[in-house]
Structures are given as structure tokens and as C-alpha cells.
């Protein structure tokens, strides 16, 4: 279980998260919702080791990870996919995916095994490995970005606005990939401004407001209540 306990963190001496307490159920798809400035992206950066806490703790199972660097958090099995612009546009789909396995690059057999697993989950990787990333559509790029994050076989995948800027076909493809990750036992945490989409992809939901949890529970229980906060 991924757990945050009384977390205070932010930027430039100001706290965005103010006593944040939450738990993510293993094997779930958890959507984090909230208005702008609620602390959604800050929460992801805290978990992935990109922002240091001022106070509190982040645990993966029984182990504290809040004192680890971002590469160390990644090695523990937590991978984050940023909103946009994470691919090398002049590199092929295959090479972009392999970049996700940089930490295991010397283990050739394992690298090949992981690549095959990603290609099975993301058909685009198997069908168009030589295509330059810069020639892909927005939805295809997002699939490659998520696929690359799976090369280290993380237990937790953090997705920051995975539907941002995508057309309906791209959103559908990303939704299918999120379901595929869940079917393979991954815990997925996604931040979404699109409440209806986020909840439709999720088993659980957390609503943040002012750097704290306002609501937390199953996606079906929260769907009506969360819409009352004035975001969509």
C-alpha cells in the first residue's frame, strides 16, 4: 500500500500539501481529483521523490521512501509519467521504450523480456517500432510514454493528466492501456481534471482541496459528490 501520513510540502517555502493523509489500495486504479491548486500534481511529485517533504512521511508498504532520491524511488517500483513532452522526438518508438530500461541496460536478457512484455500490452510498440516518436499522434505518444514507464516493471504507476490534449480515439486508447495495467496487477494512480473520465477509469477516488483530502472512497461512491466542487 502507498500511504501518505500528515504530509506538508510545496515550493519556495510555501506548503501546497497541508497535512495530507491518504492511502492507495494495492492493485487499484485510483483517480485523484480536485480544483486547480488543490495539490494534485504536488502529490505525485512528492511520491516520486521530486519534491522533499517539510514534514510527514510517505510509505510503500512498511518502508519509508520520502528520504529517497527520485532514481531510488524509481528503483523501488514507482514510476511517474508526466503530462506531456516526455519523448525523444528524433528517436524511434523502440529506442524511446528502451530508454525506460536504462537501469537494467546491462542485463540484456531481462531488457528483452521487459520490452516484449511492453509490446504485448501496447500493440503500437510491436507494430511500429521504427517510427520516429515525432511522427506519432498525441494519443500514440502518450501510449509510448506510458509503455516506457513499464520497462522497470513498477508496482505503482503515476499518471499526470493522461488525457490532456487527446482526441477521443487517443483517450480511448489510453483508457484501454490503464485497464490492461490493472489486469496485470499494477497499482495505477492518475490525476485528472476530467472528472467523468477519471472516475470511469477508476476503482477508487480521492478528492483534494486546499492540500488535504476532502473525500476518499470507491469511484462509484464519490462520483456524484465530487462534481459539487465546481470542476469538470
PyMOL commands that set and color helices and strands:
alter all, ss='L'
color gray80, all
select helices_A, chain A and resi 40-47+70-75+93-99+102-104+108-121+123-127+133-135+138-152+168-183+195-201+219-229
alter helices_A, ss='H'
color red, helices_A
select strands_A, chain A and resi 2-11+14-24+29-33+55-60+63-64+78-81+156-160+187-191+204-209+212-218
alter strands_A, ss='S'
color yellow, strands_A
deselect
rebuild
show_as cartoon
